[in-house]
Amino acid sequence: MLFPDKYEDISKNVLSIGISILKVMKKKHNLYELYTEVVQNRKDFYQLSFEQYLITLDFLYAINKIDLKEENLIKNEIK
């Protein structure tokens, strides 16, 4: 879900998934390598779908937290 409500599991929220992605991103990552690392590092019972992963990457790109360079995702540093 893009917009949370009181009945939604917080682990399905774009912000929660985005935090998980940013915690894993320490270096350049391939799109699929990053997905497998995020799925392995999430400690909830909810299985992250690839579609929700892509929606979250779109969100992180829109708020300028990640960038795409030469087919690799990189984390933008705070300036």
Secondary structure, 3 states (H helix, E strand, C coil): CCCCCCCCCHHHCHHHHHHHHHHHCCCCECHHHHHHHHHHHCCCCCCCCHHHHHHHHHHHHHCCCEEEECCEEEECCCC
